[in-house]
Amino acid sequence: MYNLGISCYYHDSAAALLKDGHVIAAVEEERFSRKKFDDDFPHKAIQWCLDEAKIMPDQIDSVAFYDKPVLKFDRLLDNYIAVAPRGLYSFLDVIPKWIHKRLWIKEDIKKSLKGFKGEIIFPEHHLSHAAHAFYTSSFDESAILTIDGVGEWSTTSIGYARNNSVKITNDIRWPHSLGFFYSAFTYFLGFKVNEGEYKLMGLSSYGKPKYYDLIMEKLIDVKDDGSIHLNMEYFAFTYDKVMTSKKFSELFGIQPKTKDEKTLQIHFDIGASAQKVLEDVILKMVNHIHTKTKMKNICIGGGVALNGVSNYKILKEGPFENVHIPPSPGDAGSAVGAAQYLYYVYHKNPKDTSDNTQLIQENVYVGPSYSNEEIKLFLDSKNISYESFDETALLKKTAQLIADGNVVGWYQGKMEWGPRALGNRSILADPRNAEMKDILNKKIKHRESFRPFAPSIMEEYVSDYFEMDIPSPYMLMVAKVKQPEKIPAVTHVDGTGRLQSVSRNSNPLYYNLINEFYKITNIPVIINTSMNVMGEPIVNTPAQAYNMILKTDMDCIVLGNNIIFADMK
């Protein structure tokens, strides 16, 4: 049985193909269009999924779209009526897009899948999030928490899942959104909404939560169960293209920060305050869910689940024994989630409780790949000089290059699913060099100086270097570093690191590379950041990967079994 999942028209459009419940292909549209956070219909992503599986549209049994467009449109109309006459300009911008395009998603799917004769279903947005969170876990049963900006009406949902059943029991509804609360601060501090929330998380570490009490008094009412009520006098997202009102600016005594404006201490402190509110609210939610469900496991989805600082707090201070967050908890991941809902819940197939190794492999390494022969064909066609190695020599050479202070591109196997490179489309460097963070930000990534970099660590050494005793394979936990003096380049200003644990079985090649670095340096950790520059998606093709060495100060790039050095360009 083949099931296709699709997400689009808001942000992070994507497509995913399941065969008998297993993810065999999944990719974001941006990886083909080269438009970061592309929200258009994922024609290219769908076609790649079909090509990867070597099937035609008529072999797909059913398709799931990640939300209910008609219900979302209903919410938009109700909202504009409620805020009128404010919101006229927003109404005139948004509604035509829905009338001419977004309401006709079923027709778009049929046009894209000529010959498809199966059923198309539309699970609710938060059910897609919930399904993705649960069916990427190894749990037999679990409590469920999903938090984002908004789906149709829900902004937060709680419930539980068992086998092939996912139930939402309670929700928080528009406009009272913890996701939009955080996005409002994202906007106010000079970042782009739906793109810059992770930047706010990094920035917050430089400040103190001086405005916590003010926020709790004026902006948000939080109940003991974690339910929230926003004071909408301070927010503008219901009627305007901006997130905050004039009253919001007056509260903090500053105007919204512009992109090029210098970041001041007040910006750091406001960010720290918003982050602490987010963490405390989610912890209240988690405690309430545990009291209500009495379960030992919790699965968390929705875009807010990308906040690794909050995730770590749930793990360390929350009541659940086990916490699972999928590799792509946001809207792109809901393409997989919609297909999983279709297969397990709608078609009532039993949940596969595979071991974690298999789950990591089939939920991460499922994107486009190029063989070593295809890579060589590209290099030879462009007369690019390179050196080729067998696998053993390649690993030793690359590890030594990293240990010697080189910034190394690492392009191997199948592209990762989700927003972060996890060892196949990565830029690697030495974590022992305290200056490497600034080098990478300035000369390679071309991004803000405060942005931290993630450590990839051999799984068996996680508890030696971090205050954590469980794996973190998806780079979704920000934990305290135990030995910051040994790995200063991946230790953030607050003494934390957003780690990726790497097991021998889930990604053998990447694990073996880190192991070779460990043999040389006695440090089982390397810096891992996505192979892209600011404003661009992660590279897809060998040509795009090679271009990284042309437009950055990267020292070399490993394409398959071949190394291209900067001085060979």
C-alpha positions in Angstrom: 0.0 0.0 0.0 1.3 3.4 -1.0 0.1 6.5 0.8 1.1 10.1 -0.1 1.1 13.0 2.4 1.2 16.6 1.3 1.7 20.0 3.1 1.7 23.4 1.5 0.2 26.9 1.2 1.4 28.2 4.6 5.1 27.5 4.9 7.5 24.6 4.4 5.6 22.7 1.7 6.6 19.1 1.4 5.6 15.6 0.2 6.1 12.2 1.7 5.5 8.7 0.5 4.8 5.7 2.7 4.9 2.0 1.7 3.0 -0.2 4.1 3.4 2.4 6.8 7.2 3.0 6.3 8.5 6.3 5.0 10.4 5.6 1.8 10.7 9.1 0.5 10.2 12.6 2.0 11.5 16.0 1.0 10.7 19.7 1.2 9.8 21.6 -1.9 12.5 24.2 -1.1 15.2 21.6 -1.8 14.2 21.7 -5.5 12.9 25.2 -6.0 15.8 26.7 -4.0 13.3 29.1 -2.4 13.8 28.8 1.4 10.6 28.0 3.3 8.8 27.6 -0.1 5.0 27.4 0.6 3.8 26.6 -3.0 2.2 23.3 -4.0 5.0 20.7 -3.9 5.0 19.5 -7.5 8.7 18.8 -7.6 8.7 17.0 -4.2 5.8 14.8 -5.2 7.4 13.9 -8.5 10.6 13.0 -6.8 8.8 10.8 -4.3 7.2 8.9 -7.2 10.5 8.6 -9.1 12.3 7.4 -6.0 9.7 4.6 -5.5 9.6 3.9 -9.2 5.8 4.1 -9.3 3.1 5.9 -11.2 0.2 8.0 -9.7 -2.3 5.2 -10.3 -0.3 3.0 -7.9 -0.9 5.3 -5.0 -3.8 4.0 -2.9 -4.7 7.3 -1.1 -3.5 10.8 -0.4 -3.8 12.9 2.7 -3.5 16.7 2.9 -2.2 18.0 6.3 -5.2 20.1 7.3 -8.8 21.0 6.4 -8.7 24.1 4.1 -12.4 24.8 4.2 -12.3 24.9 8.0 -9.3 27.1 8.0 -11.0 29.4 5.6 -14.0 29.6 7.9 -11.8 30.7 10.7 -10.2 33.4 8.6 -13.6 34.8 7.6 -14.9 34.7 11.2 -11.7 36.4 12.4 -12.0 39.3 9.8 -15.7 39.8 10.7 -14.7 39.9 14.4 -12.0 42.6 14.0 -13.7 44.7 11.3 -13.2 47.4 10.2 -9.5 46.7 11.1 -7.9 44.1 8.9 -9.3 45.4 5.6 -5.9 45.5 3.9 -5.0 42.1 5.3 -8.4 40.8 4.1 -7.9 42.1 0.6 -4.5 40.5 0.5 -5.3 37.1 2.0 -8.8 36.2 0.9 -8.2 36.3 -2.9 -5.4 33.8 -2.5 -7.8 31.4 -0.8 -10.6 31.9 -3.3 -8.4 31.5 -6.4 -5.9 28.9 -5.1 -5.9 27.4 -1.6 -9.5 26.2 -1.5 -9.0 24.1 -4.6 -6.3 21.8 -3.1 -8.2 18.6 -4.2 -8.1 19.8 -7.8 -4.4 20.6 -7.5 -3.7 17.1 -6.2 -5.6 15.5 -9.1 -3.7 17.7 -11.6 -0.4 16.8 -10.1 -1.2 13.1 -10.0 -2.7 12.4 -13.4 -4.1 8.9 -13.4 -4.6 8.7 -9.6 -8.0 7.2 -8.8 -7.7 6.8 -5.0 -9.2 8.6 -2.1 -8.1 12.1 -0.8 -8.6 12.8 2.9 -8.1 15.9 5.0 -7.2 15.2 8.6 -7.2 18.2 11.0 -3.9 20.0 11.2 -3.2 19.0 14.8 -4.1 15.4 14.1 -1.4 15.4 11.4 1.1 16.8 14.0 0.0 14.3 16.5 0.3 11.3 14.1 3.8 12.3 13.1 4.9 12.7 16.7 3.5 9.3 17.7 4.2 7.1 14.7 7.9 8.1 14.6 8.2 6.9 18.2 8.7 3.3 19.4 5.9 3.7 22.1 2.9 1.4 22.3 1.0 4.3 23.8 1.7 7.9 24.6 0.2 11.2 25.8 0.2 13.8 23.0 0.9 17.5 23.0 1.0 19.6 19.8 1.7 23.4 19.9 2.0 25.7 16.9 0.7 29.1 15.6 -2.7 27.8 14.5 -4.2 25.0 12.5 -7.8 25.4 11.6 -9.0 26.7 15.0 -6.7 24.9 17.4 -3.4 26.4 18.5 -2.6 23.8 21.1 -4.0 20.2 21.4 -3.6 17.6 24.0 -4.7 13.9 23.9 -3.3 10.4 23.7 -2.5 7.7 21.2 -2.6 3.9 21.3 -1.7 1.6 18.4 -3.8 2.8 15.5 -5.8 5.4 17.4 -5.0 9.1 18.0 -7.4 11.1 20.1 -7.5 14.8 20.8 -9.3 15.5 24.0 -8.8 19.2 24.6 -7.4 22.2 22.8 -6.7 25.9 23.0 -8.3 27.9 20.2 -7.5 31.0 18.1 -6.4 33.7 18.7 -4.9 32.5 22.0 -1.8 30.9 20.6 1.5 30.2 22.4 3.1 29.8 19.0 2.0 33.3 17.9 2.9 34.7 21.3 6.5 33.6 20.6 6.4 34.7 17.0 5.3 38.1 18.2 8.5 38.4 20.1 10.4 37.0 17.1 9.0 39.8 14.9 9.5 42.5 17.6 13.2 41.5 17.9 13.9 41.9 14.2 13.5 38.3 12.9 11.1 37.0 10.3 8.0 35.1 11.6 7.9 31.4 10.8 11.7 31.5 10.0 13.4 33.3 12.9 12.0 31.7 16.0 15.1 29.5 16.4 17.2 32.7 16.2 15.2 34.1 19.1 15.9 31.0 21.1 19.7 31.5 20.5 19.5 35.2 21.2 17.7 34.7 24.5 20.7 33.1 26.1 22.5 36.4 26.1 19.9 38.1 28.3 18.2 38.0 31.7 14.4 37.5 32.0 13.9 41.0 33.4 10.5 41.4 31.7 9.1 38.1 32.8 6.7 39.5 35.4 5.6 42.3 33.1 4.8 39.9 30.3 2.9 37.6 32.7 1.0 40.6 34.1 0.1 42.4 30.8 0.4 40.0 27.9 -0.7 36.5 28.8 -2.9 34.9 31.5 -1.7 31.4 32.3 -3.8 28.9 34.3 -2.5 26.1 36.4 -3.2 23.6 33.6 -1.2 25.6 31.1 -4.2 27.0 29.2 -3.6 30.6 28.1 -5.4 33.7 27.2 -3.6 36.5 25.3 -4.4 40.1 25.9 -5.2 41.0 22.3 -4.8 44.7 22.9 -1.0 44.1 22.6 -1.1 41.9 19.5 -1.9 42.8 15.9 -1.7 39.4 14.1 -5.5 39.0 13.9 -5.9 42.1 11.7 -2.5 43.2 10.3 0.6 41.8 8.6 2.7 42.8 11.7 2.5 40.8 14.9 2.5 43.5 17.6 0.5 46.6 18.3 1.5 50.2 19.3 0.6 49.3 22.8 3.2 46.4 22.8 5.9 48.8 21.9 4.8 51.2 24.6 5.0 48.4 27.1 8.7 47.8 26.5 9.6 51.4 25.6 11.1 50.6 22.2 10.0 50.2 18.6 10.1 46.8 16.8 13.8 46.2 15.9 14.7 46.4 12.3 16.8 43.8 10.6 19.9 46.0 10.4 19.5 47.7 13.7 22.2 46.9 16.4 21.1 44.4 18.9 21.0 46.0 22.4 20.9 44.5 25.9 17.2 45.2 26.1 16.6 43.0 23.1 18.5 40.2 24.7 16.5 40.6 27.9 13.2 40.7 26.2 14.1 37.6 24.3 15.2 35.8 27.5 11.9 36.8 29.1 9.7 35.5 26.3 11.7 32.2 26.3 11.2 31.7 30.0 7.5 32.3 29.7 7.3 29.8 26.9 9.2 27.2 28.9 7.0 27.7 32.0 3.7 27.5 30.1 4.7 24.3 28.4 5.9 22.8 31.6 2.5 23.5 33.2 0.8 21.9 30.1 3.0 18.8 30.4 2.3 18.4 34.2 -1.4 18.7 33.5 -1.4 16.2 30.7 0.5 13.7 32.9 -2.1 14.1 35.7 -4.9 13.6 33.2 -3.5 10.6 31.2 -1.3 8.8 33.8 1.0 7.7 31.0 4.7 7.4 31.1 5.4 8.6 27.6 4.7 11.8 25.8 5.1 12.7 22.1 5.3 16.4 21.2 4.7 17.9 17.8 4.0 21.3 16.1 6.4 24.0 15.3 7.0 25.0 18.9 8.5 21.6 19.5 11.6 22.9 17.6 12.5 24.9 20.7 15.2 22.7 22.1 15.6 24.7 25.3 12.0 24.0 26.2 12.3 20.4 25.2 15.2 19.9 27.6 13.2 21.5 30.4 10.3 19.0 29.7 12.8 16.1 29.9 14.6 17.3 33.1 11.7 18.9 35.1 8.6 17.2 33.6 6.9 14.1 35.0 7.1 11.8 32.0 9.7 9.0 31.9 10.1 9.3 28.1 9.8 12.2 25.8 9.8 11.9 22.0 9.9 14.6 19.4 10.0 13.8 15.7 12.8 15.1 13.5 10.5 17.5 11.7 7.8 18.5 14.1 6.6 21.6 12.1 4.4 21.9 9.0 6.8 20.1 6.7 6.7 17.1 9.0 3.0 17.1 8.8 3.3 15.8 5.2 4.6 12.6 6.8 2.1 12.9 9.6 -0.9 13.2 7.3 0.3 10.0 5.4 0.8 8.2 8.8 -2.6 9.2 10.0 -4.0 7.9 6.7 -2.3 4.5 7.0 -2.6 3.8 10.7 -5.7 5.7 11.9 -7.9 6.0 8.8 -7.1 2.6 7.4 -6.7 1.0 10.8 -3.4 -0.7 10.3 -1.5 -1.8 13.4 1.4 0.4 14.6 4.9 -0.9 13.8 6.9 -0.8 17.1 10.3 -0.9 15.4 13.5 -0.4 17.3 14.9 3.1 17.4 17.7 2.5 14.9 15.2 1.6 12.2 13.0 4.5 13.1 15.8 7.0 12.9 16.9 5.6 9.5 13.4 5.7 7.9 12.4 9.0 9.5 15.6 11.0 8.7 17.6 9.6 5.8 14.8 9.4 3.2 15.7 12.3 0.8 17.4 12.5 -2.6 20.8 10.9 -3.0 23.5 10.7 -5.7 25.8 7.7 -6.2 29.6 8.1 -6.2 29.5 7.5 -10.0 27.0 10.3 -10.5 29.2 12.6 -8.4 32.3 11.8 -10.4 30.4 12.3 -13.6 29.5 15.8 -12.5 33.0 16.6 -11.4 34.5 15.3 -14.6 32.0 17.2 -16.7 33.1 20.5 -15.1 36.8 19.6 -15.1 36.9 19.9 -11.4 40.0 18.5 -9.8 39.5 16.0 -6.9 41.2 13.2 -5.0 39.4 9.8 -4.6 39.7 7.5 -1.6 38.3 4.2 -0.5 36.1 4.4 2.6 38.7 3.7 5.2 41.2 6.2 3.8 38.4 8.7 3.3 37.4 8.7 6.9 40.9 8.9 8.2 41.8 11.8 5.8 38.6 13.7 6.6 39.0 13.3 10.4 42.6 14.6 10.1 41.5 17.6 8.0 39.0 18.5 10.7 41.5 18.0 13.5 43.9 20.2 11.7 41.4 23.1 11.8 39.9 22.8 8.3 36.2 23.6 7.6 34.9 20.5 5.7 31.8 20.0 3.7 30.4 16.5 4.1 28.0 15.3 1.4 27.0 11.7 1.7 24.0 9.3 1.0 20.4 10.3 1.4 19.5 13.9 2.3 18.0 14.3 5.8 14.3 14.9 6.3 13.7 18.0 8.4 15.2 21.4 8.9 18.6 20.3 10.1 21.5 18.4 8.5 22.2 15.3 10.6 25.4 14.1 9.1 24.7 13.7 5.4 24.5 17.4 4.2 26.7 18.9 6.8 29.6 21.3 7.3 32.0 19.9 9.9 34.7 21.5 12.0 36.7 21.1 15.2 34.8 21.8 18.5 38.1 22.3 20.4 38.9 25.6 18.7 37.1 28.4 20.5 37.4 30.7 17.5 35.6 28.2 15.2 32.1 29.5 16.1 33.0 33.0 14.8 34.8 31.6 11.8 31.8 29.6 10.7 29.3 32.4 11.3 31.3 35.0 9.5 33.2 33.2 6.7 31.0 30.2 6.0 27.3 30.7 7.0 27.2 34.5 6.6 24.9 34.9 9.6 24.4 36.6 13.0 27.4 36.3 15.3 25.3 35.2 18.3 24.1 32.0 16.5 25.5 28.8 18.1 26.6 25.6 16.4 25.6 22.0 17.2 27.8 19.2 18.5 27.5 15.7 16.9 28.6 13.2 19.5 29.0 9.4 19.5 25.9 8.1 21.3 27.8 6.2 24.0 29.5 9.4 25.2 26.5 11.6 25.6 26.4 11.5 29.4 30.1 12.2 29.6 29.8 15.5 27.9 26.2 16.6 28.5 23.8 16.6 31.5 21.7 14.0 29.6 21.6 10.2 29.8 19.4 9.5 26.7 20.0 9.8 23.0 19.1 13.0 21.1 19.3 11.9 17.5 17.4 14.8 15.9 19.2 17.8 17.4 16.1 18.8 19.4 17.5 19.0 22.9 19.6 21.9 24.3 21.5 20.4 27.3 24.1 21.7 29.7 27.6 20.9 28.7 29.7 19.1 31.4 33.1 19.8 29.9 32.9 23.1 28.1 36.6 23.6 28.2 37.1 20.6 25.9 34.4 21.7 23.3 34.2 25.5 23.5 33.1 26.0 19.9 29.8 24.2 20.5 29.2 25.5 24.0 26.8 28.4 23.9 27.1 31.5 26.1 24.8 29.9 28.7 26.9 26.7 28.9 24.6 24.6 26.7 24.7 22.8 23.4 22.0 21.6 21.0 23.4 18.1 20.6 22.9 15.3 18.0 23.7 11.8 19.3 25.0 9.5 16.5 24.7 5.7 16.8 26.8 3.2 15.0 23.7 1.7 13.4 21.6 4.7 12.5 24.3 6.4 10.4 27.4 4.1 10.2 29.5 6.4 7.9 29.0 9.5 10.0 29.5 7.6 13.2 32.8 6.2 11.9 34.0 9.6 10.9 33.4 11.0 14.4 35.1 7.9 15.8 38.2 8.6 13.6 38.2 12.1 14.9 38.0 10.7 18.5 41.1 8.5 17.8 43.1 11.5 16.8 41.9 14.0 19.4 40.4 12.0 22.2 37.2 14.0 21.7 34.1 12.1 20.4 32.5 15.3 19.2 32.5 17.4 16.0 30.8 20.6 15.0 27.8 19.9 12.6 25.9 22.6 10.8 23.8 22.4 7.7 25.4 22.8 4.3 23.9 26.1 3.3 24.5 29.8 3.6 22.0 32.3 5.3 18.9 32.6 3.2 19.3 29.5 1.2 18.0 25.9 1.7 20.3 23.0 2.5 22.1 21.9 -0.7 20.5 19.1 -2.7 22.6 18.3 -5.7 26.4 17.7 -6.0 26.6 21.0 -8.1 24.9 22.9 -5.3 27.3 21.4 -2.7 30.3 22.2 -4.9 29.1 25.8 -5.2 29.5 26.1 -1.4 33.3 26.0 -1.8 33.1 28.7 -4.4 31.1 31.2 -2.4 32.4 30.6 1.1 35.8 30.2 2.8 35.3 26.5 3.2 38.6 24.6 3.0 37.4 21.5 1.3 34.3 19.4 0.5 33.9 15.7 0.6 31.5 14.6 -2.2 30.9 10.8 -1.9 34.4 9.3 -1.8 36.0 12.4 -3.4 37.6 15.4 -1.8 37.8 18.8 -3.5 40.2 21.3 -1.9 39.7 25.0 -2.1 43.0 25.5 -3.9 41.8 23.1 -6.6 38.9 25.3 -7.6 
